[in-house]
Amino acid sequence: MELSIVIVSYNVRYYLEQCLVSVFRATEGLDCEVFVVDNHSRDDSVEYIRERFGERVHLIASNHNLGFARANNKAIAKAQGKYVLLLNPDTFVGESSIRQALQFMESHEQAGGVGVRMHNADGSVARESRRGLPTPLVSLGKMLGFSNRYYMSHLSWNEPGRIEVISGAFCLLRRDALNKVGWLDEDFFMYGEDIDLSYRVLKGGYENWYVPASILHYKGESTQKSSFRYVHVFYQAMLIFFRKHYSHLSFLVSLPIKLAIYTRAAIALAQTQYWRMRTSLGFISKPQHSPLYCFVGSHEMLEECRLLAERTGLDARYYSDRSQLKEACDVLVYDTDSWTFDQVLDDASRHPGAYRIGTYSCKSKVLITSNDVVL
């Protein structure tokens, strides 16, 4: 078996469906297996995915939320691939992306892990595609607003380059390296486990690399980032990483770092409570204009989307050809039955920040954007 793909999912069945569609396109002809670990979703994800993909997906349905690290390890224990790809459900991959990453691993025996060029939902490149280790000095610099070292800004986006931290949203690992350095640390419930694993890969004598193969990452559609739980879990992960790898530092070095983490957590909690209070008291910001959706695709897709827009009250325009689009729009919706995911990513990357990326498939009959799903 050449490749095992592991996707951990929680309450994102439509994003997961699109992710799987892109994965099966990207791995056509490869000796590959796909695992989905469902962390006790409440949106009928298990039955939904089982009905649509059947035996093409090895589905592990947990009866409680295992957390990201433990859920991945459940599938890794069953995986047979020479390489293991950890992939977020709120992504889609270009048809060429997985092959590019695999080919790089095959030609670089010292590569223990590979990350890729992640695009945000507006087509811009996500800085966290390439990260440095959060050493005390780097972490302090980032907290003070100096983030070039943390995001390894000196590297080219268009050439492979050695990095230190691979994002867990797309993390291709050599199985031999994974077995040598250990799987994901289950002390991390969510967040931080990718940094910890990347660090252990480096300490194991391997290299981590960035490869300019493209994916889109909607960034945490299963996470309510304004919640107390998010703040607690995120900053707890920072403390776990610091205690695990830098507890040997002197008190004079460790104390400022811990204080900085606690301070950032306190500020985040205060901001969360502030906006909740404003909302509860009715101090809500003036509503923005209704977003304009521009649909580009086949005649069948456009007809279905006309009905969808009428039914849901969307402000919409329709184009059979991308070149016909002259006006500014808020969301550009691509027909993924007539566009490849590579084409979507390439087109959106030519207009970074101009609009949010939307997708629609006549097979799923679901409109997906970064912050909503329309049926």
URZIWO-V786854 format. One record per run of one state. SS is the DSSP state (H for helix, E for strand, C for the rest). FROM is the first residue (numbers start at 1). TO is the last residue. If there is no record, write none. Layout:
# URZIWO-V786854
<<SS:FROM:TO> <SS:FROM:TO>>
This chain:
# URZIWO-V786854
<<C:1:2> <E:3:9> <C:10:12> <H:13:26> <C:27:31> <E:32:38> <C:39:44> <H:45:56> <C:57:57> <E:58:61> <C:62:67> <H:68:76> <C:77:82> <E:83:88> <C:89:90> <E:91:93> <C:94:96> <H:97:107> <C:108:110> <E:111:119> <C:120:124> <E:125:125> <C:126:126> <H:127:129> <C:130:130> <E:131:131> <C:132:135> <H:136:143> <C:144:160> <E:161:163> <C:164:164> <E:165:165> <C:166:169> <E:170:174> <H:175:181> <C:182:192> <H:193:203> <C:204:206> <E:207:217> <C:218:227> <H:228:246> <C:247:250> <H:251:280> <C:281:291> <E:292:296> <C:297:298> <H:299:312> <C:313:314> <E:315:319> <C:320:321> <H:322:324> <C:325:330> <E:331:335> <C:336:340> <H:341:349> <C:350:355> <E:356:361> <C:362:365> <E:366:368> <C:369:372> <E:373:374> <C:375:375>>
